[in-house]
Every structure is written in C-alpha cells, then in structure tokens.
Amino acid sequence: MKKITLSIAVLILSTLSTFAQDDVDMATGLRSEGKIYVVVLVMLVIFLGLGFFLFLLDRRITKLEKKNK
C-alpha cells in the first residue's frame, strides 16, 4: 500500500511542473472553447483505468505467488 501511495505522490508532483509552463496556443484555444476539460477528463479516466488494472494484476500475482509456495 505504501508503494502505491508513493507512486501516486510522485506522479502528482511530477505533473505539477507542467502547469508552470507558458501558455500554449493549442491549450489556450481548447480552454477558451471549454474542450480542455474533456481532454483532462479522458486522460483522468485512462490513468485511473490503468491504475485499477495494475492494482488487480498485482493482487492476482500475489495470490499466485502465495499459492506456489
């Protein structure tokens, strides 16, 4: 559990530096039209799906390792 929490913290901290960039024309256009929220939502769903999949995969692998011993 500590590894997962640490991984999430590192991911969040590494993405904070991207918000310090200057305005990008494409992002400004998407933001003005309100489409940036759709992009952020899709990315969030993808990352949450991958995280959930990895969590389930880790549980399955742990169960198989315990069964093998």
WOURDA-V455563 format. One record per residue. RES is the residue in one letter. PHI is phi in radians with two decimals (* if undefined). BURIAL is 1 if it has 9 or more other ideal C-beta (glycine too) atoms within 8 Angstrom, else 0. Layout:
<<RES PHI BURIAL> <RES PHI BURIAL>>
This chain:
<<M * 0> <K -1.16 0> <K -1.14 0> <I -1.15 0> <T -1.10 0> <L -1.13 0> <S -1.11 0> <I -1.14 1> <A -1.10 0> <V -1.13 0> <L -1.08 0> <I -1.15 0> <L -1.17 0> <S -1.27 0> <T -1.45 0> <L -1.13 0> <S -1.20 0> <T -1.25 0> <F -1.34 0> <A -1.52 0> <Q -1.28 0> <D -1.20 0> <D -1.13 0> <V -1.80 0> <D -1.02 0> <M -1.13 0> <A -1.15 1> <T -1.13 1> <G -1.12 0> <L -1.15 1> <R -1.16 0> <S -1.20 0> <E -1.59 0> <G 1.45 0> <K -1.44 0> <I -1.09 1> <Y -1.20 0> <V -1.17 0> <V -1.09 1> <V -1.11 0> <L -1.13 0> <V -1.11 0> <M -1.09 0> <L -1.11 0> <V -1.11 0> <I -1.10 0> <F -1.15 0> <L -1.15 0> <G -1.10 0> <L -1.12 0> <G -1.10 1> <F -1.13 0> <F -1.08 0> <L -1.14 0> <F -1.09 1> <L -1.14 0> <L -1.10 0> <D -1.10 0> <R -1.11 0> <R -1.14 0> <I -1.13 0> <T -1.07 0> <K -1.12 0> <L -1.17 0> <E -1.12 0> <K -1.17 0> <K -1.21 0> <N -1.23 0> <K -1.33 0>>
